[in-house]
Amino acid sequence: MNREINTRDVILPTHEVVYRSLRSEILGGCLNPGQVLTLRSLAKKFRVSVMPVREAVRRLVAEGALQISSSGRISTPILTNERIEELASLRAILEPELASKSLPRVHDALIDRLVLINGKIEEMIVKKDAVGYVKSNLEFHRTLYLRAQAPSTLALVETVWLQYIPTMRALYDDTSKSQAPNHHRKILSTLRVGDEPGLKLAVRADVTNGLRMLLEV
C-alpha cells in the first residue's frame, strides 16, 4: 500500500506524510534519546505499508534525527557531551543571526503572540509537562525566526533541533531542571525597542543556558 494522501489540499505521497509526521513528533519532544523504533511498529502506527516508512526513516537518518546500528536497529541518538557542545555551538552561531534578520519584520502583533507563547511555556513548567514545554519552546523560537525569511538557514537550525530535542525532553522530564524562560523575556524586551545587539546576545544566552543544563546531567 503506497497511497497518496491529501494534506491541506496538496496531495503528498505517503512517504512524505510519514516523514513529516515522524519529524513533527521528534521536534515536539515525543521521543526520548535512545528510543528504539521498528519499521513495522511505525507502519502500524501510521496505517501504511513498510515501504514508505523505510523511505521516511532513511531521510531522518540522513538528517541525524535517527540512527541505524550495524544490526539494523533504529533509534533516536544518545548525545555525548562533545556532540552536545557541537550542536549548541551551531545554535549559538545560527540562531542569533536568524533573530537579527527577523528584527526588521517584527511588529506589535508578533510580540504579543510571542508573549502568549512564553506564558504557555511558564504554564507547562507549573504543570510539569516536559513535552508541552519542549513544544512551546520550539514554537517561540520558530515563530520569531520565520520572520527572517531565510528558509535555508532555518532548515539548518531545524536539523540541529532534530538531533537535540530528544535529549532536551529527557532533561525536562526532571522537573528540577525546568526553569522559567528569563532569557525569553530578555528577547522580548530587545524586540520591543529594536535592540539588535541585545537581541543577539539574549538568543545566544538562551542557547548557552540549555547547553549548561545538559552538561550538568
HELIX and SHEET records of a PDB file:
HELIX    1   1 THR A   14  LEU A   27  1                                  14    
HELIX    2   2 LEU A   39  PHE A   46  1                                   8    
HELIX    3   3 VAL A   50  ALA A   62  1                                  13    
HELIX    4   4 ASN A   81  SER A  102  1                                  22    
HELIX    5   5 LEU A  103  ARG A  105  5                                   3    
HELIX    6   6 ASP A  108  LYS A  127  1                                  20    
HELIX    7   7 ALA A  130  TYR A  145  1                                  16    
HELIX    8   8 LEU A  146  ALA A  148  5                                   3    
HELIX    9   9 PRO A  151  ASP A  173  1                                  23    
HELIX   10  10 THR A  175  LYS A  177  5                                   3    
HELIX   11  11 ASN A  182  VAL A  193  1                                  12    
HELIX   12  12 GLU A  196  GLU A  216  1                                  21    
SHEET    1   A 2 GLU A   4  THR A   7  0                                        
SHEET    2   A 2 VAL A  10  PRO A  13 -1                                        
SHEET    1   B 3 VAL A  36  LEU A  37  0                                        
SHEET    2   B 3 ILE A  74  SER A  75 -1                                        
SHEET    3   B 3 GLN A  67  ILE A  68 -1                                        
END                                                                             
